[in-house]
Amino acid sequence: MIKKFALLALILCLTLAVLSPGLALAQDELTVLDSWSGADFPYRLNFNLSARSNVDITDIRLCYTIDRTSFAEVVSEAYIDFVPDTAVDISWSLEMVRVGGLPPGSSLEYWWKIEDASGNRVETAPARVQFDDTRYAWSSLTEGQVTIYCYQEDEGFVQELMEAAQQALARLAEDTGAELERPAKFYIYANALDLQGAMIYPQEWTGGAAYTRHGIIAIGIAPTNISWGKRAIAHELAHLVAHQMTLNPYNDLPSWLEEGLAMYAEGEQGSEFADYLERAIDNDSLISVQSLSSPFSAYSDIATLSYAQSYSLVEYLINTYGQVLMLELLNTFSEGSGYDAALEEVYGFDMDILDSLWREYVTQ
């Protein structure tokens, strides 16, 4: 009987000896207990982490990537400042002043990297956090690749804006071949003041903002100003289409082409712009195409004429040479081609000759 007891004791000891390394590993395990995030729109995104280990946790990093179009995946890494301990509960905020602000409806993907004094490492699975403007109760209308978000209780108002967007897309597709490649989201604020409350350090004159790499546009449009709003929707949507089609790391579109396409998408040129163009023709004060390739002047009279001429230049190219060549021009620019080189490849002339041909066109 004593021999049987001794044998059982020996077996039990051997079993514990085999299991004890596993128990030690369990005690050494680095564990993430909780991870959560939330937005304080428009100022910051807040991230929180709770982790435990049987030795001091010595290194914590937050990795994140913002959802937007880019030429390569960009991962940012924030080193968290904390006092090493076996139990940590930390918070960190991505301040929008550091990244220039994010638009309503944007998002980012994030994950944690944690290490303790024993060299144990844990990397959490990626999670996503939305950066929504929760000040308002938004409703949405989607048609095709366009979604309009609005908090004004007027279905007819939103429907009119959607019709303007669809008409602009149809006009661009028919006359230029340009189309949306990715979804577009519009956030319609009731006025400029509400819109400015969604931005970091807005200018007092800001009435709209296009975040082309996010596919998001925010505009302040009151129902009483819907005529302007429909043109603004078409204009900004054309900018987004052009950006998606021609984005490259080497060159941008010349301003006259980008703004001309946006003006063209609005429909027939407004009387104010047409009058500026007529006066410039009569006074022989037209701006050269070379000059219109750079950003437009801050002086309102010169800027208005610049927009008017840009519309007319795009109209001339479409009416004279057709949709196929305009689409080919955009595709050539998407490859990073220079301004003169792109025109010469597609039309067989540079900007100076375009300037001469267009002046003949508008003075006939």
N, C-alpha and C positions, 0 to 999 in steps of 0.2 A: 504493500500500500504506500509506504514511504517512497519506494522507487518510482511508482507511478506519479506521485505528486511532484517529485523532483524532475521527472521527464516533462510533465506539463509546464512546470516553471521555466525549464530550459527553452521549450518551444515558444512560450510567451515572450521571453527575453529576446530570442532571435527575431520574432515578429516585430517587436518594438524597434529593434536595431535596424530592421529593413525599412520600417515606416518613418523613423525619425528624420531622415533627410528630407522626405516629403513634407513633414510638418514644419521643418525649418524653412523650406522654400515658401510655404504658405505664410509663415510669419514675416518673411522678408518681402512679400509681394507689395508692389507699388500699385495703388488702386485709385482710380478716379471715381469719386462718389456721386458727383453731380456737375453738370455744365449747362448754363443757360445764358440767353442773351435777350436784349430788347432795345428798342429805339427810343430816343428822346429827340423827336423830330423838331426842327431840322438841325439840331446842334451836335448830336453825338449818337454813337452806337455803344451800348454798354455790354460788357462780357464778364461772366462770373464763373469761377471754378472752385470746386471743393475736392481735395485729394488727401490721401493718407498713405503712410508707409511706416515700417518699424524703425527706420533711420531717417535722418533729416532729408527732406526734399530740398534740393539745392538749385534746380534750374527749371524755369517755366517760360515757355514761349507761346505766343498766339500767332498762328499763321493764317493769313486770309488772302483771298483773291476777289476783286470786285467784278461783278458780272457786266462786262462791256466789251465791245469789239476792240481787239488789239492785234498787233502783228506777232506777238509771242505771249505765252502765258506768263503773267507777272504775279509772283507770290511775294507778299510783304510779310515780314516777321517782326513782331514786337517782343522785346525782352522785358519780362515783368520784374519790377523791383519789389522784393519782399524779403522778410527775415526767414532764413531756413529753419524748418521745424518738421516734426513728424506728421503734423496735421496743419494743412494750410487751407484758408478760405480767402481767395483774392478776387479783386475786381479791377477791371481795366476798361478805359473808354477810348474809342477812336473819335477824336475831336474833328469835326468837319472843317475847321479852319486849317487843319494840316493837309487835307486832301482837296481843298477848294470847294467842298460841298458835294452832296449827292442829290439827285432829283427825287421827287416823290415816286414811289413805285419801283425804285431800284433795289438791288439785293446784293449780298455777298456770301461767299462760302468760307467757312472758317474751321480750324481744328487746332487742338492743343498738343504741344510736345512737353513732356514732363520727365525729369530725371532726378534720382536720389543719390545719396552719398555712396551707395553700394554699386552704382553704375547701372541700376535698373532703369529702363526707359519705357515710357508709354506714349503712344500717339493715338489720339481719339479719332473716331470716324468723322469725316467732314459733315458739317451741319450748315443749314442755310438760314439767314436772317433777313427779313424784309425791312426796308426803310420807308414806311408809309406815313403819309400825312394824316394822322388820326384826329386832327382838329375838326374834320368834317366827315359827315356820313355820305360816302361816295356811292353812286350807282353807276352802272356801265352799260354801254351799247357797243356790240362788236359786229362788224361786217367785213368779211374777208380777213385781211391782215391788219385792219385798223380797229383799235378800241378807243372809245372816248369815255373818260371818267368825268363825272359832273356831280355836284351836290345841290344844284338848283332844281327845284321841283317843276320842271317844264319839259315834258317829253318832246313836244314839238320843236323846242329850241335845240335840243340835242340832235334830233332827227335832221334838222336843217343843216347843222354842222357836219353831220355824217354824209349827207348828200353832197355838200361842197367838197368834202375829202374824196369821195368816190369819183366825182366829176373831174377833179384835178388829176387823179390817178389815170383816169381814162384818157384825158387830154394828153398827158405826158406819154402814155403808152402808144397812142395813135400817132402822135406827131414826132416823137423822139425815140420811141422804143424803150424808154427808161421805165423800170418797174421796181417796186419794193422787193428786196431780197429777204428781209426779215420783218417781223411784226413791228408795228408802230403804235405807241400809246400816247394819247393826249390827255392831259389833266387841265380841265377848264375851271378856272377860278372866277368868282363872280365879279371881281374887279382887280385893278392893279395892286391895291393895298393888300388884299388877301394873298395874291401871288407873291408879293415881296416878303410876306411873313413866312414863306416856304424857302427862302433863300438866305445865304450867309452874306452879309454886307451888300444888299442890293442897292443899285442906284435908284434915286427917287423917280426917274423917268422909265424904269424898267416895266414893260408891259407884256413881255414874253421871254422865254428862254428855251433854246434848243439844245438838248443833250444828245447829240447825234450818235455818239458811241454807245449810248444806252438805249437808243431807239425811243427816247422819251422827249416829249415837248410839253411845256407848261405855258399856258396863256391866260391872261385875264380878259374875259369877254362877258359883258353884261347883255342881257336879252334886248335892251334898248339900243345896243350897238352891234346888232347881229350882221349887218351888211359888211362892216369892217371885219368882224369875226370870221365870216366865211372866207374872205380874201386872205386873212391871216392864216387860217387853217391850211388853205391851198398852198400858200407861199412857204410855210414851214415844212409842209409835207414834201414839197419839191426839193427843199434843201436836204431832207433826210434821204430821199431817193438818190439824189446825186452823190451824197456822201457814201451811201452803201455801195453804189456802183463803181465808184472811182477811188475809194480809199486805198492808199499805198504809202509806203514809208519814204518816198522820194520827192513827191511834188503834189501840190494842191491844184485845184482848178483855177484858172484865171477868174478874177472877181466878176468880170463882165459875163462870163458863161454861167457861173453858178447863180448869180443874182438874176441874170436874164432868164434862165430856166424857171426860177422861182416866180418871177413876175409873169412869165408866160403861162404858168400853171393857174394863175388867178383868173385867166380869161382875157377879154379885151382890155387894153391898157386904159387906165383911168384918165379922165379929162385933164387933171392937174399935170400928170406926167407928159401927156401928149402936148399940152400947151408949152411946157418947158422945152420940149424937143423942137417944136415949131419956132419958138423964139430964137433958140440957139442956131437953127438952120438959117433963119433970116439975118441974124447978127454975125454969122460966120464964127461962132464961138463954140463949136462942137469940141468935145474932148477926144483925144486920140485913143485908138484901141490899145496901144501900148500903155498909156496912162491908166486906162480902165482895167488893166490886168492886176493892178495893185489894190489894196484896200481903199475904199471910197473915202472922200474927204469928210471931215467932221462938220464942215459948213453946210447948212441945210440946202441952200440953193444949188451948190455944186453936187451935193449928194443926190438931190432929186433929179438933176439932169443925168447923173451917172446911171441911176436906175432906169430912167427913160431910154437912154441910149442902149443899155444892156438888153432891155426888152426888144428893142428894134433890131439889134444885131442878131439875136437868137431867131426872131421872126424872119429876118432876111435869109439866114442860113437854111431854115426849115422850108420856107416858101420857094427858095431858088434851087436848093440841092436835095431836099427831101429827107424823109425820116431815116432811111438806111444809112446815109452818111453821118447824120447827127449821132446815131447810135454807135457807129464806128468811131466817131471822134471821142465819145465818152469812154469806150473800151480802150482806145489808145491812151487816153489820160490815165486809165486805171493801171497801166503798165509803168507809170512814172515818167512819161514823156514830157519834154519841155514844151512850152507854149507854141513857139514857132514850129518846132519839129512835128508836133501833133497835127497842126493845121496843114503843113506841107505834105505829110504822109496821107492825109485823108482828102484834102481839097486841092492840093497842089499849089497853095500860096501861103505866105506868112502873114503876120498881123498887120504889117504895113500895107500890103496889097489888099487884105481884107478891109482895112480902113478906107482905102480908095474906092473899092467896089461898093462898099456899103454907103458911102457918101453919095455916089451916083444914084444908088437905089432910093435914098430918102429925098433927093432933090429933083427927081423926075416929075 
